[in-house]
Amino acid sequence: MVYGAYYVFLSGASPIMGILLVGLVVGGVVLNLRLIRQVKKKLGAWLFLIIVGFGMPIYLIIQNSDHVQEEANPPLRYESEAPD
């Protein structure tokens, strides 16, 4: 989970987004530890933990992968645009 947030932070997304994602993941884990203690039906809390903790970083990595790919492979110049 933290690796996903760290990847988003390093991959060129805004630093604020990376920090918010780390806070979201840590807050989700803490919240779920409290929910698991209080709620008798632990399945709901675990599902929430899995969806938020793992789904959000994966979603952001997928969204950000196109952005990283474009920076890694800049468009080629056409021959007519080549400097003289």
PyMOL Python script that loads the backbone (N, CA, C, O; Angstrom):
from pymol import cmd

cmd.read_pdbstr("""\
ATOM      1  N   MET A   1       0.839  -1.198   0.000  1.00  0.00           N
ATOM      2  CA  MET A   1       0.000   0.000   0.000  1.00  0.00           C
ATOM      3  C   MET A   1       0.877   1.252   0.000  1.00  0.00           C
ATOM      4  O   MET A   1       0.672   2.180  -0.783  1.00  0.00           O
ATOM      5  N   VAL A   2       1.852   1.248   0.896  1.00  0.00           N
ATOM      6  CA  VAL A   2       2.734   2.416   0.970  1.00  0.00           C
ATOM      7  C   VAL A   2       3.591   2.500  -0.284  1.00  0.00           C
ATOM      8  O   VAL A   2       3.916   3.593  -0.746  1.00  0.00           O
ATOM      9  N   TYR A   3       3.960   1.336  -0.840  1.00  0.00           N
ATOM     10  CA  TYR A   3       4.744   1.333  -2.071  1.00  0.00           C
ATOM     11  C   TYR A   3       3.971   2.008  -3.205  1.00  0.00           C
ATOM     12  O   TYR A   3       4.538   2.767  -3.990  1.00  0.00           O
ATOM     13  N   GLY A   4       2.670   1.720  -3.278  1.00  0.00           N
ATOM     14  CA  GLY A   4       1.846   2.356  -4.313  1.00  0.00           C
ATOM     15  C   GLY A   4       1.831   3.864  -4.170  1.00  0.00           C
ATOM     16  O   GLY A   4       1.927   4.588  -5.161  1.00  0.00           O
ATOM     17  N   ALA A   5       1.710   4.342  -2.931  1.00  0.00           N
ATOM     18  CA  ALA A   5       1.704   5.783  -2.687  1.00  0.00           C
ATOM     19  C   ALA A   5       3.072   6.385  -3.016  1.00  0.00           C
ATOM     20  O   ALA A   5       3.157   7.473  -3.585  1.00  0.00           O
ATOM     21  N   TYR A   6       4.125   5.683  -2.661  1.00  0.00           N
ATOM     22  CA  TYR A   6       5.477   6.160  -2.920  1.00  0.00           C
ATOM     23  C   TYR A   6       5.729   6.218  -4.428  1.00  0.00           C
ATOM     24  O   TYR A   6       6.375   7.144  -4.918  1.00  0.00           O
ATOM     25  N   TYR A   7       5.216   5.220  -5.164  1.00  0.00           N
ATOM     26  CA  TYR A   7       5.377   5.200  -6.612  1.00  0.00           C
ATOM     27  C   TYR A   7       4.680   6.402  -7.246  1.00  0.00           C
ATOM     28  O   TYR A   7       5.232   7.064  -8.125  1.00  0.00           O
ATOM     29  N   VAL A   8       3.464   6.670  -6.787  1.00  0.00           N
ATOM     30  CA  VAL A   8       2.726   7.821  -7.323  1.00  0.00           C
ATOM     31  C   VAL A   8       3.487   9.098  -7.008  1.00  0.00           C
ATOM     32  O   VAL A   8       3.548  10.004  -7.839  1.00  0.00           O
ATOM     33  N   PHE A   9       4.067   9.178  -5.818  1.00  0.00           N
ATOM     34  CA  PHE A   9       4.827  10.361  -5.419  1.00  0.00           C
ATOM     35  C   PHE A   9       6.037  10.558  -6.333  1.00  0.00           C
ATOM     36  O   PHE A   9       6.343  11.687  -6.718  1.00  0.00           O
ATOM     37  N   LEU A  10       6.728   9.470  -6.685  1.00  0.00           N
ATOM     38  CA  LEU A  10       7.946   9.575  -7.489  1.00  0.00           C
ATOM     39  C   LEU A  10       7.669   9.697  -8.988  1.00  0.00           C
ATOM     40  O   LEU A  10       8.529  10.159  -9.739  1.00  0.00           O
ATOM     41  N   SER A  11       6.478   9.288  -9.429  1.00  0.00           N
ATOM     42  CA  SER A  11       6.257   9.162 -10.861  1.00  0.00           C
ATOM     43  C   SER A  11       5.876  10.472 -11.543  1.00  0.00           C
ATOM     44  O   SER A  11       5.591  10.480 -12.741  1.00  0.00           O
ATOM     45  N   GLY A  12       5.867  11.568 -10.810  1.00  0.00           N
ATOM     46  CA  GLY A  12       5.604  12.839 -11.459  1.00  0.00           C
ATOM     47  C   GLY A  12       4.267  13.433 -11.089  1.00  0.00           C
ATOM     48  O   GLY A  12       3.949  14.539 -11.526  1.00  0.00           O
ATOM     49  N   ALA A  13       3.474  12.736 -10.301  1.00  0.00           N
ATOM     50  CA  ALA A  13       2.231  13.341  -9.804  1.00  0.00           C
ATOM     51  C   ALA A  13       2.619  14.431  -8.816  1.00  0.00           C
ATOM     52  O   ALA A  13       3.762  14.494  -8.364  1.00  0.00           O
ATOM     53  N   SER A  14       1.676  15.271  -8.491  1.00  0.00           N
ATOM     54  CA  SER A  14       2.012  16.351  -7.579  1.00  0.00           C
ATOM     55  C   SER A  14       2.390  15.773  -6.209  1.00  0.00           C
ATOM     56  O   SER A  14       1.784  14.797  -5.768  1.00  0.00           O
ATOM     57  N   PRO A  15       3.374  16.357  -5.540  1.00  0.00           N
ATOM     58  CA  PRO A  15       3.763  15.854  -4.217  1.00  0.00           C
ATOM     59  C   PRO A  15       2.597  15.850  -3.235  1.00  0.00           C
ATOM     60  O   PRO A  15       2.525  14.992  -2.356  1.00  0.00           O
ATOM     61  N   ILE A  16       1.685  16.806  -3.384  1.00  0.00           N
ATOM     62  CA  ILE A  16       0.536  16.855  -2.478  1.00  0.00           C
ATOM     63  C   ILE A  16      -0.307  15.595  -2.648  1.00  0.00           C
ATOM     64  O   ILE A  16      -0.808  15.043  -1.668  1.00  0.00           O
ATOM     65  N   MET A  17      -0.465  15.139  -3.891  1.00  0.00           N
ATOM     66  CA  MET A  17      -1.246  13.930  -4.138  1.00  0.00           C
ATOM     67  C   MET A  17      -0.584  12.721  -3.471  1.00  0.00           C
ATOM     68  O   MET A  17      -1.273  11.884  -2.887  1.00  0.00           O
ATOM     69  N   GLY A  18       0.731  12.625  -3.553  1.00  0.00           N
ATOM     70  CA  GLY A  18       1.438  11.513  -2.908  1.00  0.00           C
ATOM     71  C   GLY A  18       1.279  11.550  -1.403  1.00  0.00           C
ATOM     72  O   GLY A  18       1.063  10.516  -0.772  1.00  0.00           O
ATOM     73  N   ILE A  19       1.386  12.737  -0.823  1.00  0.00           N
ATOM     74  CA  ILE A  19       1.243  12.879   0.632  1.00  0.00           C
ATOM     75  C   ILE A  19      -0.187  12.556   1.051  1.00  0.00           C
ATOM     76  O   ILE A  19      -0.400  11.876   2.055  1.00  0.00           O
ATOM     77  N   LEU A  20      -1.164  13.036   0.294  1.00  0.00           N
ATOM     78  CA  LEU A  20      -2.562  12.722   0.609  1.00  0.00           C
ATOM     79  C   LEU A  20      -2.831  11.232   0.498  1.00  0.00           C
ATOM     80  O   LEU A  20      -3.578  10.672   1.300  1.00  0.00           O
ATOM     81  N   LEU A  21      -2.229  10.589  -0.487  1.00  0.00           N
ATOM     82  CA  LEU A  21      -2.442   9.154  -0.653  1.00  0.00           C
ATOM     83  C   LEU A  21      -1.842   8.374   0.503  1.00  0.00           C
ATOM     84  O   LEU A  21      -2.456   7.429   0.996  1.00  0.00           O
ATOM     85  N   VAL A  22      -0.639   8.761   0.945  1.00  0.00           N
ATOM     86  CA  VAL A  22      -0.037   8.100   2.105  1.00  0.00           C
ATOM     87  C   VAL A  22      -0.934   8.291   3.324  1.00  0.00           C
ATOM     88  O   VAL A  22      -1.170   7.345   4.077  1.00  0.00           O
ATOM     89  N   GLY A  23      -1.433   9.510   3.520  1.00  0.00           N
ATOM     90  CA  GLY A  23      -2.330   9.764   4.648  1.00  0.00           C
ATOM     91  C   GLY A  23      -3.611   8.966   4.544  1.00  0.00           C
ATOM     92  O   GLY A  23      -4.116   8.473   5.553  1.00  0.00           O
ATOM     93  N   LEU A  24      -4.147   8.830   3.340  1.00  0.00           N
ATOM     94  CA  LEU A  24      -5.365   8.049   3.135  1.00  0.00           C
ATOM     95  C   LEU A  24      -5.131   6.585   3.483  1.00  0.00           C
ATOM     96  O   LEU A  24      -5.960   5.958   4.142  1.00  0.00           O
ATOM     97  N   VAL A  25      -4.012   6.048   3.043  1.00  0.00           N
ATOM     98  CA  VAL A  25      -3.713   4.636   3.311  1.00  0.00           C
ATOM     99  C   VAL A  25      -3.509   4.411   4.805  1.00  0.00           C
ATOM    100  O   VAL A  25      -4.089   3.488   5.377  1.00  0.00           O
ATOM    101  N   VAL A  26      -2.691   5.247   5.440  1.00  0.00           N
ATOM    102  CA  VAL A  26      -2.437   5.093   6.875  1.00  0.00           C
ATOM    103  C   VAL A  26      -3.721   5.301   7.669  1.00  0.00           C
ATOM    104  O   VAL A  26      -4.013   4.538   8.590  1.00  0.00           O
ATOM    105  N   GLY A  27      -4.486   6.328   7.316  1.00  0.00           N
ATOM    106  CA  GLY A  27      -5.753   6.575   7.993  1.00  0.00           C
ATOM    107  C   GLY A  27      -6.729   5.429   7.802  1.00  0.00           C
ATOM    108  O   GLY A  27      -7.451   5.071   8.732  1.00  0.00           O
ATOM    109  N   GLY A  28      -6.762   4.852   6.614  1.00  0.00           N
ATOM    110  CA  GLY A  28      -7.635   3.706   6.361  1.00  0.00           C
ATOM    111  C   GLY A  28      -7.256   2.503   7.193  1.00  0.00           C
ATOM    112  O   GLY A  28      -8.130   1.792   7.690  1.00  0.00           O
ATOM    113  N   VAL A  29      -5.953   2.261   7.354  1.00  0.00           N
ATOM    114  CA  VAL A  29      -5.507   1.134   8.172  1.00  0.00           C
ATOM    115  C   VAL A  29      -5.889   1.358   9.626  1.00  0.00           C
ATOM    116  O   VAL A  29      -6.412   0.451  10.274  1.00  0.00           O
ATOM    117  N   VAL A  30      -5.634   2.558  10.151  1.00  0.00           N
ATOM    118  CA  VAL A  30      -5.970   2.852  11.546  1.00  0.00           C
ATOM    119  C   VAL A  30      -7.476   2.755  11.767  1.00  0.00           C
ATOM    120  O   VAL A  30      -7.929   2.184  12.759  1.00  0.00           O
ATOM    121  N   LEU A  31      -8.241   3.313  10.844  1.00  0.00           N
ATOM    122  CA  LEU A  31      -9.698   3.270  10.948  1.00  0.00           C
ATOM    123  C   LEU A  31     -10.194   1.828  10.939  1.00  0.00           C
ATOM    124  O   LEU A  31     -11.084   1.460  11.706  1.00  0.00           O
ATOM    125  N   ASN A  32      -9.611   1.024  10.068  1.00  0.00           N
ATOM    126  CA  ASN A  32     -10.062  -0.365   9.973  1.00  0.00           C
ATOM    127  C   ASN A  32      -9.669  -1.174  11.200  1.00  0.00           C
ATOM    128  O   ASN A  32     -10.414  -2.069  11.599  1.00  0.00           O
ATOM    129  N   LEU A  33      -8.528  -0.890  11.808  1.00  0.00           N
ATOM    130  CA  LEU A  33      -8.170  -1.595  13.042  1.00  0.00           C
ATOM    131  C   LEU A  33      -9.193  -1.298  14.131  1.00  0.00           C
ATOM    132  O   LEU A  33      -9.540  -2.179  14.917  1.00  0.00           O
ATOM    133  N   ARG A  34      -9.672  -0.063  14.178  1.00  0.00           N
ATOM    134  CA  ARG A  34     -10.713   0.289  15.148  1.00  0.00           C
ATOM    135  C   ARG A  34     -12.027  -0.381  14.787  1.00  0.00           C
ATOM    136  O   ARG A  34     -12.724  -0.893  15.663  1.00  0.00           O
ATOM    137  N   LEU A  35     -12.372  -0.383  13.499  1.00  0.00           N
ATOM    138  CA  LEU A  35     -13.630  -0.999  13.073  1.00  0.00           C
ATOM    139  C   LEU A  35     -13.631  -2.498  13.358  1.00  0.00           C
ATOM    140  O   LEU A  35     -14.644  -3.054  13.782  1.00  0.00           O
ATOM    141  N   ILE A  36     -12.500  -3.145  13.125  1.00  0.00           N
ATOM    142  CA  ILE A  36     -12.429  -4.595  13.323  1.00  0.00           C
ATOM    143  C   ILE A  36     -12.643  -4.933  14.796  1.00  0.00           C
ATOM    144  O   ILE A  36     -13.244  -5.961  15.110  1.00  0.00           O
ATOM    145  N   ARG A  37     -12.166  -4.094  15.695  1.00  0.00           N
ATOM    146  CA  ARG A  37     -12.361  -4.342  17.127  1.00  0.00           C
ATOM    147  C   ARG A  37     -13.819  -4.138  17.527  1.00  0.00           C
ATOM    148  O   ARG A  37     -14.335  -4.858  18.381  1.00  0.00           O
ATOM    149  N   GLN A  38     -14.482  -3.163  16.915  1.00  0.00           N
ATOM    150  CA  GLN A  38     -15.832  -2.807  17.342  1.00  0.00           C
ATOM    151  C   GLN A  38     -16.904  -3.638  16.642  1.00  0.00           C
ATOM    152  O   GLN A  38     -17.887  -4.045  17.262  1.00  0.00           O
ATOM    153  N   VAL A  39     -16.714  -3.881  15.375  1.00  0.00           N
ATOM    154  CA  VAL A  39     -17.763  -4.517  14.591  1.00  0.00           C
ATOM    155  C   VAL A  39     -17.663  -6.032  14.745  1.00  0.00           C
ATOM    156  O   VAL A  39     -16.581  -6.609  14.635  1.00  0.00           O
ATOM    157  N   LYS A  40     -18.793  -6.659  14.998  1.00  0.00           N
ATOM    158  CA  LYS A  40     -18.777  -8.118  15.114  1.00  0.00           C
ATOM    159  C   LYS A  40     -18.584  -8.767  13.755  1.00  0.00           C
ATOM    160  O   LYS A  40     -17.909  -9.789  13.636  1.00  0.00           O
ATOM    161  N   LYS A  41     -19.173  -8.173  12.740  1.00  0.00           N
ATOM    162  CA  LYS A  41     -19.004  -8.699  11.387  1.00  0.00           C
ATOM    163  C   LYS A  41     -17.717  -8.102  10.814  1.00  0.00           C
ATOM    164  O   LYS A  41     -17.722  -7.012  10.242  1.00  0.00           O
ATOM    165  N   LYS A  42     -16.643  -8.821  10.976  1.00  0.00           N
ATOM    166  CA  LYS A  42     -15.342  -8.285  10.570  1.00  0.00           C
ATOM    167  C   LYS A  42     -15.158  -8.273   9.060  1.00  0.00           C
ATOM    168  O   LYS A  42     -14.263  -7.597   8.552  1.00  0.00           O
ATOM    169  N   LEU A  43     -15.982  -9.001   8.348  1.00  0.00           N
ATOM    170  CA  LEU A  43     -15.822  -9.087   6.900  1.00  0.00           C
ATOM    171  C   LEU A  43     -15.967  -7.726   6.230  1.00  0.00           C
ATOM    172  O   LEU A  43     -15.210  -7.405   5.314  1.00  0.00           O
ATOM    173  N   GLY A  44     -16.935  -6.920   6.679  1.00  0.00           N
ATOM    174  CA  GLY A  44     -17.135  -5.601   6.082  1.00  0.00           C
ATOM    175  C   GLY A  44     -15.929  -4.703   6.250  1.00  0.00           C
ATOM    176  O   GLY A  44     -15.543  -3.996   5.319  1.00  0.00           O
ATOM    177  N   ALA A  45     -15.327  -4.723   7.436  1.00  0.00           N
ATOM    178  CA  ALA A  45     -14.144  -3.893   7.686  1.00  0.00           C
ATOM    179  C   ALA A  45     -12.963  -4.359   6.842  1.00  0.00           C
ATOM    180  O   ALA A  45     -12.212  -3.537   6.317  1.00  0.00           O
ATOM    181  N   TRP A  46     -12.797  -5.673   6.711  1.00  0.00           N
ATOM    182  CA  TRP A  46     -11.691  -6.173   5.903  1.00  0.00           C
ATOM    183  C   TRP A  46     -11.886  -5.833   4.428  1.00  0.00           C
ATOM    184  O   TRP A  46     -10.928  -5.502   3.729  1.00  0.00           O
ATOM    185  N   LEU A  47     -13.131  -5.915   3.960  1.00  0.00           N
ATOM    186  CA  LEU A  47     -13.394  -5.540   2.565  1.00  0.00           C
ATOM    187  C   LEU A  47     -13.083  -4.060   2.334  1.00  0.00           C
ATOM    188  O   LEU A  47     -12.518  -3.694   1.303  1.00  0.00           O
ATOM    189  N   PHE A  48     -13.452  -3.218   3.290  1.00  0.00           N
ATOM    190  CA  PHE A  48     -13.151  -1.794   3.176  1.00  0.00           C
ATOM    191  C   PHE A  48     -11.642  -1.569   3.127  1.00  0.00           C
ATOM    192  O   PHE A  48     -11.145  -0.775   2.328  1.00  0.00           O
ATOM    193  N   LEU A  49     -10.925  -2.276   3.991  1.00  0.00           N
ATOM    194  CA  LEU A  49      -9.465  -2.157   4.027  1.00  0.00           C
ATOM    195  C   LEU A  49      -8.855  -2.568   2.690  1.00  0.00           C
ATOM    196  O   LEU A  49      -7.958  -1.899   2.177  1.00  0.00           O
ATOM    197  N   ILE A  50      -9.340  -3.659   2.138  1.00  0.00           N
ATOM    198  CA  ILE A  50      -8.783  -4.142   0.865  1.00  0.00           C
ATOM    199  C   ILE A  50      -9.099  -3.166  -0.263  1.00  0.00           C
ATOM    200  O   ILE A  50      -8.229  -2.835  -1.069  1.00  0.00           O
ATOM    201  N   ILE A  51     -10.346  -2.709  -0.317  1.00  0.00           N
ATOM    202  CA  ILE A  51     -10.737  -1.821  -1.421  1.00  0.00           C
ATOM    203  C   ILE A  51     -10.003  -0.488  -1.351  1.00  0.00           C
ATOM    204  O   ILE A  51      -9.454  -0.032  -2.353  1.00  0.00           O
ATOM    205  N   VAL A  52      -9.987   0.139  -0.181  1.00  0.00           N
ATOM    206  CA  VAL A  52      -9.343   1.453  -0.054  1.00  0.00           C
ATOM    207  C   VAL A  52      -7.830   1.315  -0.037  1.00  0.00           C
ATOM    208  O   VAL A  52      -7.129   2.061  -0.721  1.00  0.00           O
ATOM    209  N   GLY A  53      -7.321   0.362   0.744  1.00  0.00           N
ATOM    210  CA  GLY A  53      -5.872   0.234   0.928  1.00  0.00           C
ATOM    211  C   GLY A  53      -5.140  -0.219  -0.311  1.00  0.00           C
ATOM    212  O   GLY A  53      -4.042   0.261  -0.594  1.00  0.00           O
ATOM    213  N   PHE A  54      -5.732  -1.139  -1.057  1.00  0.00           N
ATOM    214  CA  PHE A  54      -5.053  -1.661  -2.235  1.00  0.00           C
ATOM    215  C   PHE A  54      -5.620  -1.096  -3.533  1.00  0.00           C
ATOM    216  O   PHE A  54      -4.882  -0.907  -4.500  1.00  0.00           O
ATOM    217  N   GLY A  55      -6.915  -0.828  -3.560  1.00  0.00           N
ATOM    218  CA  GLY A  55      -7.538  -0.360  -4.796  1.00  0.00           C
ATOM    219  C   GLY A  55      -7.118   1.038  -5.192  1.00  0.00           C
ATOM    220  O   GLY A  55      -6.882   1.306  -6.370  1.00  0.00           O
ATOM    221  N   MET A  56      -7.021   1.938  -4.218  1.00  0.00           N
ATOM    222  CA  MET A  56      -6.707   3.334  -4.525  1.00  0.00           C
ATOM    223  C   MET A  56      -5.305   3.493  -5.115  1.00  0.00           C
ATOM    224  O   MET A  56      -5.164   4.138  -6.154  1.00  0.00           O
ATOM    225  N   PRO A  57      -4.253   2.926  -4.488  1.00  0.00           N
ATOM    226  CA  PRO A  57      -2.925   3.059  -5.114  1.00  0.00           C
ATOM    227  C   PRO A  57      -2.853   2.405  -6.489  1.00  0.00           C
ATOM    228  O   PRO A  57      -2.221   2.940  -7.400  1.00  0.00           O
ATOM    229  N   ILE A  58      -3.498   1.251  -6.642  1.00  0.00           N
ATOM    230  CA  ILE A  58      -3.468   0.576  -7.943  1.00  0.00           C
ATOM    231  C   ILE A  58      -4.172   1.430  -8.986  1.00  0.00           C
ATOM    232  O   ILE A  58      -3.685   1.570 -10.108  1.00  0.00           O
ATOM    233  N   TYR A  59      -5.312   2.000  -8.622  1.00  0.00           N
ATOM    234  CA  TYR A  59      -6.051   2.866  -9.544  1.00  0.00           C
ATOM    235  C   TYR A  59      -5.196   4.070  -9.958  1.00  0.00           C
ATOM    236  O   TYR A  59      -5.140   4.419 -11.137  1.00  0.00           O
ATOM    237  N   LEU A  60      -4.533   4.701  -8.985  1.00  0.00           N
ATOM    238  CA  LEU A  60      -3.719   5.869  -9.298  1.00  0.00           C
ATOM    239  C   LEU A  60      -2.494   5.497 -10.127  1.00  0.00           C
ATOM    240  O   LEU A  60      -2.067   6.267 -10.988  1.00  0.00           O
ATOM    241  N   ILE A  61      -1.928   4.321  -9.871  1.00  0.00           N
ATOM    242  CA  ILE A  61      -0.790   3.879 -10.672  1.00  0.00           C
ATOM    243  C   ILE A  61      -1.225   3.668 -12.116  1.00  0.00           C
ATOM    244  O   ILE A  61      -0.519   4.058 -13.046  1.00  0.00           O
ATOM    245  N   ILE A  62      -2.394   3.047 -12.302  1.00  0.00           N
ATOM    246  CA  ILE A  62      -2.890   2.830 -13.659  1.00  0.00           C
ATOM    247  C   ILE A  62      -3.176   4.167 -14.341  1.00  0.00           C
ATOM    248  O   ILE A  62      -2.843   4.349 -15.511  1.00  0.00           O
ATOM    249  N   GLN A  63      -3.790   5.100 -13.616  1.00  0.00           N
ATOM    250  CA  GLN A  63      -4.088   6.416 -14.178  1.00  0.00           C
ATOM    251  C   GLN A  63      -2.808   7.166 -14.524  1.00  0.00           C
ATOM    252  O   GLN A  63      -2.759   7.894 -15.516  1.00  0.00           O
ATOM    253  N   ASN A  64      -1.786   6.991 -13.716  1.00  0.00           N
ATOM    254  CA  ASN A  64      -0.551   7.758 -13.871  1.00  0.00           C
ATOM    255  C   ASN A  64       0.412   7.096 -14.846  1.00  0.00           C
ATOM    256  O   ASN A  64       1.363   7.741 -15.288  1.00  0.00           O
ATOM    257  N   SER A  65       0.200   5.834 -15.194  1.00  0.00           N
ATOM    258  CA  SER A  65       1.160   5.140 -16.046  1.00  0.00           C
ATOM    259  C   SER A  65       1.217   5.756 -17.439  1.00  0.00           C
ATOM    260  O   SER A  65       2.282   5.784 -18.054  1.00  0.00           O
ATOM    261  N   ASP A  66       0.086   6.249 -17.947  1.00  0.00           N
ATOM    262  CA  ASP A  66       0.107   6.902 -19.254  1.00  0.00           C
ATOM    263  C   ASP A  66       0.948   8.171 -19.216  1.00  0.00           C
ATOM    264  O   ASP A  66       1.688   8.466 -20.154  1.00  0.00           O
ATOM    265  N   HIS A  67       0.829   8.913 -18.131  1.00  0.00           N
ATOM    266  CA  HIS A  67       1.591  10.148 -17.953  1.00  0.00           C
ATOM    267  C   HIS A  67       3.085   9.843 -17.926  1.00  0.00           C
ATOM    268  O   HIS A  67       3.871  10.542 -18.566  1.00  0.00           O
ATOM    269  N   VAL A  68       3.481   8.810 -17.195  1.00  0.00           N
ATOM    270  CA  VAL A  68       4.893   8.434 -17.101  1.00  0.00           C
ATOM    271  C   VAL A  68       5.387   7.942 -18.450  1.00  0.00           C
ATOM    272  O   VAL A  68       6.507   8.256 -18.850  1.00  0.00           O
ATOM    273  N   GLN A  69       4.573   7.181 -19.149  1.00  0.00           N
ATOM    274  CA  GLN A  69       4.962   6.650 -20.459  1.00  0.00           C
ATOM    275  C   GLN A  69       5.223   7.780 -21.450  1.00  0.00           C
ATOM    276  O   GLN A  69       6.162   7.704 -22.242  1.00  0.00           O
ATOM    277  N   GLU A  70       4.403   8.824 -21.413  1.00  0.00           N
ATOM    278  CA  GLU A  70       4.585   9.941 -22.335  1.00  0.00           C
ATOM    279  C   GLU A  70       5.891  10.675 -22.056  1.00  0.00           C
ATOM    280  O   GLU A  70       6.578  11.103 -22.984  1.00  0.00           O
ATOM    281  N   GLU A  71       6.235  10.821 -20.774  1.00  0.00           N
ATOM    282  CA  GLU A  71       7.491  11.509 -20.451  1.00  0.00           C
ATOM    283  C   GLU A  71       8.701  10.656 -20.824  1.00  0.00           C
ATOM    284  O   GLU A  71       9.728  11.183 -21.251  1.00  0.00           O
ATOM    285  N   ALA A  72       8.578   9.340 -20.664  1.00  0.00           N
ATOM    286  CA  ALA A  72       9.707   8.455 -20.954  1.00  0.00           C
ATOM    287  C   ALA A  72       9.975   8.382 -22.453  1.00  0.00           C
ATOM    288  O   ALA A  72      11.127   8.252 -22.868  1.00  0.00           O
ATOM    289  N   ASN A  73       8.935   8.461 -23.260  1.00  0.00           N
ATOM    290  CA  ASN A  73       9.087   8.372 -24.708  1.00  0.00           C
ATOM    291  C   ASN A  73       8.527   9.634 -25.355  1.00  0.00           C
ATOM    292  O   ASN A  73       7.364   9.653 -25.757  1.00  0.00           O
ATOM    293  N   PRO A  74       9.331  10.687 -25.461  1.00  0.00           N
ATOM    294  CA  PRO A  74       8.821  11.903 -26.090  1.00  0.00           C
ATOM    295  C   PRO A  74       8.524  11.641 -27.566  1.00  0.00           C
ATOM    296  O   PRO A  74       9.169  10.800 -28.193  1.00  0.00           O
ATOM    297  N   PRO A  75       7.567  12.346 -28.108  1.00  0.00           N
ATOM    298  CA  PRO A  75       7.234  12.118 -29.524  1.00  0.00           C
ATOM    299  C   PRO A  75       8.428  12.436 -30.418  1.00  0.00           C
ATOM    300  O   PRO A  75       9.181  13.377 -30.166  1.00  0.00           O
ATOM    301  N   LEU A  76       8.582  11.642 -31.456  1.00  0.00           N
ATOM    302  CA  LEU A  76       9.694  11.845 -32.389  1.00  0.00           C
ATOM    303  C   LEU A  76       9.403  13.050 -33.265  1.00  0.00           C
ATOM    304  O   LEU A  76       8.249  13.353 -33.571  1.00  0.00           O
ATOM    305  N   ARG A  77      10.459  13.727 -33.658  1.00  0.00           N
ATOM    306  CA  ARG A  77      10.282  14.867 -34.566  1.00  0.00           C
ATOM    307  C   ARG A  77      10.103  14.359 -35.982  1.00  0.00           C
ATOM    308  O   ARG A  77      10.701  13.367 -36.397  1.00  0.00           O
ATOM    309  N   TYR A  78       9.270  15.064 -36.697  1.00  0.00           N
ATOM    310  CA  TYR A  78       9.144  14.762 -38.119  1.00  0.00           C
ATOM    311  C   TYR A  78      10.318  15.416 -38.847  1.00  0.00           C
ATOM    312  O   TYR A  78      10.924  16.360 -38.341  1.00  0.00           O
ATOM    313  N   GLU A  79      10.625  14.916 -40.015  1.00  0.00           N
ATOM    314  CA  GLU A  79      11.768  15.451 -40.755  1.00  0.00           C
ATOM    315  C   GLU A  79      11.575  16.922 -41.083  1.00  0.00           C
ATOM    316  O   GLU A  79      12.544  17.680 -41.138  1.00  0.00           O
ATOM    317  N   SER A  80      10.336  17.331 -41.299  1.00  0.00           N
ATOM    318  CA  SER A  80      10.092  18.732 -41.632  1.00  0.00           C
ATOM    319  C   SER A  80      10.314  19.649 -40.426  1.00  0.00           C
ATOM    320  O   SER A  80      10.509  20.854 -40.590  1.00  0.00           O
ATOM    321  N   GLU A  81      10.283  19.079 -39.211  1.00  0.00           N
ATOM    322  CA  GLU A  81      10.481  19.886 -38.001  1.00  0.00           C
ATOM    323  C   GLU A  81      11.923  19.875 -37.513  1.00  0.00           C
ATOM    324  O   GLU A  81      12.242  20.533 -36.522  1.00  0.00           O
ATOM    325  N   ALA A  82      12.795  19.142 -38.189  1.00  0.00           N
ATOM    326  CA  ALA A  82      14.179  19.044 -37.737  1.00  0.00           C
ATOM    327  C   ALA A  82      14.852  20.413 -37.839  1.00  0.00           C
ATOM    328  O   ALA A  82      14.637  21.148 -38.802  1.00  0.00           O
ATOM    329  N   PRO A  83      15.663  20.747 -36.843  1.00  0.00           N
ATOM    330  CA  PRO A  83      16.343  22.047 -36.910  1.00  0.00           C
ATOM    331  C   PRO A  83      17.333  22.094 -38.071  1.00  0.00           C
ATOM    332  O   PRO A  83      17.936  21.080 -38.423  1.00  0.00           O
ATOM    333  N   ASP A  84      17.493  23.255 -38.648  1.00  0.00           N
ATOM    334  CA  ASP A  84      18.388  23.408 -39.817  1.00  0.00           C
ATOM    335  C   ASP A  84      19.843  23.476 -39.386  1.00  0.00           C
ATOM    336  O   ASP A  84      20.731  23.603 -40.229  1.00  0.00           O
TER     337      ASP A  84
END
""", "prot")
cmd.dss("prot")
cmd.show_as("cartoon", "prot")
cmd.util.cbc("prot")
cmd.orient("prot")
